[in-house]
Amino acid sequence: MASRITDEIDQSAIEAGRLLFAADCDFVAGATNPSILPPIGLPEVAFAGRSNVGKSSLINALTGRKTLARTSNTPGRTQQINFFSLGGRLMLVDMPGYGYAKAARKDVKEWQGLATLYLKGRPSLRRALLLIDARQGLKPSDERVMSQLDESAQSYQVVLTKADKLKPAALAELREEVAARAARHPAAHPELVATSSVTGDGISTLRALLAALASPTPLR
């Protein structure tokens, strides 16, 4: 699958994304085991990545809220799958981070196993966003998750976070490198987005791409 880097997007799509993410965003459920996952309904978009990659900060930036998703300087604080309904049209899903967690090994195994199960078999999951820290690039743990998503034919899109931490030339080089590596994976979406929750770079583009996956009308 060919891969390309997203820099420009139609202004009507940008506006559609702005309107969607200006809607109310409400916490629906926090699941710690498969039996309490919310019922299948809205299209879902999952935010996945290594611990401390900036999942919660990105969700907060997209929705224009500071405390919707919990942020922390301590890796591994998200220990359940959190569901947020965006305007009754799209479910935002905050996944537990992988790669590190300050928790008991048994607990880590259980909730990361739940995350794997969710990503492999959730019928309403339209796309997983695989978040990559721009300061670190793709790690072996990211490649393993990408291969798992390939095997389950789950569409996913690479999103760079903390892009403001790199100088423009270094960011451009990283984007090309990550896009080329993602292109080797059959389930990877062809567009890569670089974002910063601090400066807002890439946020309107990502909103537009996610708005295209939402239900056209609210489902209550």
C-alpha positions in Angstrom: 0.0 0.0 0.0 1.5 3.3 -1.0 1.9 5.9 1.7 1.8 9.7 1.6 2.1 12.6 3.9 -0.9 14.8 4.6 -0.2 18.6 4.5 -3.3 20.0 2.8 -7.0 19.0 2.9 -10.2 20.3 1.4 -11.5 23.3 3.4 -15.0 21.9 3.5 -13.6 18.8 5.2 -11.7 21.0 7.7 -15.0 22.8 8.5 -16.8 19.5 8.9 -14.1 18.4 11.4 -14.3 21.6 13.3 -18.0 21.3 13.7 -17.9 17.7 14.8 -15.2 18.3 17.4 -17.0 21.4 18.7 -19.9 19.2 19.8 -20.4 17.8 23.3 -18.0 15.0 24.2 -19.2 12.8 27.0 -17.6 10.0 28.9 -19.5 6.8 28.3 -17.7 3.9 29.9 -14.3 2.6 31.2 -13.9 -1.0 30.4 -11.5 -3.3 32.3 -12.7 -6.6 30.8 -14.6 -7.7 27.7 -17.9 -8.1 29.5 -18.3 -4.4 30.2 -17.4 -3.0 26.8 -20.2 -0.7 25.7 -22.7 -2.0 23.2 -21.9 -1.8 19.5 -23.3 1.4 18.1 -21.4 4.5 17.0 -18.4 4.2 14.7 -15.3 4.1 16.8 -11.8 5.5 16.5 -9.2 4.1 18.9 -6.1 6.0 20.0 -3.3 3.5 20.6 0.4 3.9 21.3 3.3 3.5 23.7 2.8 4.7 27.2 3.4 8.5 27.5 3.1 9.0 23.7 0.5 11.7 24.3 -2.8 9.9 23.7 -4.8 11.9 26.3 -3.2 15.2 25.3 -4.1 14.6 21.6 -7.7 13.7 22.5 -7.9 16.9 24.6 -6.5 19.0 21.8 -8.9 17.5 19.2 -11.9 18.2 21.4 -10.7 21.6 22.6 -10.9 20.5 26.3 -8.1 20.4 28.8 -9.3 17.6 31.1 -11.5 15.3 29.0 -8.9 12.6 28.9 -6.6 12.3 31.9 -3.0 13.3 31.2 0.0 12.4 33.3 3.8 12.6 33.3 3.7 9.0 34.7 3.7 6.4 32.0 1.1 3.7 32.2 -1.6 5.6 34.1 -4.4 4.6 31.6 -5.3 1.1 32.7 -8.7 0.7 31.0 -10.3 1.4 27.7 -12.1 4.7 28.0 -15.0 5.5 25.6 -16.2 9.1 24.8 -19.2 9.9 22.7 -18.5 12.9 20.4 -21.8 14.6 19.5 -23.5 11.2 19.3 -21.7 10.7 16.0 -18.3 9.2 16.8 -16.9 7.3 19.7 -13.3 8.2 20.7 -11.6 5.4 22.4 -8.6 6.0 24.7 -6.5 2.8 24.9 -4.0 1.7 27.6 -0.5 2.4 26.5 1.9 -0.4 25.8 5.6 -0.8 26.4 5.7 0.4 30.1 3.4 0.6 33.0 3.8 1.4 36.7 1.5 -1.4 37.8 1.6 -5.0 38.9 2.7 -7.4 36.1 -0.6 -9.4 36.4 -2.7 -6.2 36.0 -0.6 -5.0 33.1 -1.1 -8.4 31.3 -4.8 -8.3 31.9 -5.6 -4.8 30.6 -3.1 -4.9 27.7 -4.7 -8.3 26.8 -8.1 -6.5 26.7 -6.6 -3.8 24.5 -5.3 -6.5 22.0 -8.7 -8.3 22.0 -10.5 -5.0 21.4 -8.3 -4.0 18.5 -8.6 -7.4 16.9 -12.4 -8.0 17.1 -14.5 -4.8 17.6 -16.9 -4.7 14.7 -17.6 -0.9 15.2 -14.0 0.1 15.2 -13.5 2.1 12.0 -9.9 3.0 12.4 -7.1 2.7 15.0 -4.8 5.7 15.3 -1.2 4.4 16.0 0.5 7.3 17.8 4.2 7.7 17.5 6.3 10.1 19.6 8.2 12.2 17.0 11.2 12.4 19.4 11.6 8.6 19.3 10.3 7.4 16.0 9.0 3.9 15.4 10.1 1.3 18.0 10.0 -2.5 17.8 6.9 -2.5 20.0 5.2 -0.2 17.4 6.1 -2.6 14.6 4.7 -5.5 16.6 1.4 -3.8 17.0 1.4 -2.9 13.3 1.9 -6.5 12.4 -0.9 -7.6 14.7 -3.3 -5.1 13.1 -2.2 -6.3 9.7 -3.0 -9.9 10.7 -6.5 -8.9 11.9 -7.0 -6.7 8.8 -7.8 -3.7 11.1 -7.3 -0.4 9.4 -4.9 1.9 11.2 -3.3 5.3 10.6 0.0 6.5 11.9 -0.1 9.8 13.7 3.1 11.5 14.9 2.7 13.3 18.3 4.9 16.1 19.9 6.0 17.3 16.4 6.9 20.7 17.9 9.8 19.0 19.6 11.7 18.6 16.3 13.1 21.2 14.0 11.4 21.4 10.6 14.1 19.5 8.7 14.3 16.7 11.2 10.5 16.4 11.3 10.4 16.2 7.5 13.0 13.5 7.5 11.2 11.5 10.2 7.9 11.8 8.4 9.4 10.4 5.2 11.0 7.6 7.1 8.0 6.6 9.1 5.7 6.9 6.0 8.0 4.6 4.0 8.0 2.0 6.8 4.3 2.2 7.2 3.8 1.6 3.5 5.2 -2.0 4.0 2.1 -2.8 6.1 -1.0 -3.8 4.2 -3.5 -2.5 6.9 -1.8 0.9 7.3 -3.8 3.9 6.0 -1.9 5.8 3.3 -1.9 9.2 5.1 0.4 10.1 7.9 -0.4 13.1 10.1 2.1 15.0 12.2 0.5 16.7 15.2 1.4 18.9 18.2 -1.0 19.3 21.1 1.0 22.3 22.1 1.0 24.3 18.9 -2.1 22.8 17.3 -0.2 21.7 14.2 -2.1 18.9 12.4 -5.1 19.0 14.6 -7.5 20.4 12.0 -6.3 17.9 9.5 -6.8 15.0 11.9 -10.3 16.3 12.8 -11.2 16.4 9.2 -10.0 12.8 8.6 -11.9 11.5 11.6 -15.1 13.4 10.7 -15.2 11.4 7.5 -15.6 8.3 9.6 -18.4 9.6 11.8 -22.1 8.8 11.6 -23.7 11.5 9.4 -26.4 12.1 12.0 -26.4 11.7 15.8 -27.3 8.3 17.2 -28.8 8.6 20.6 
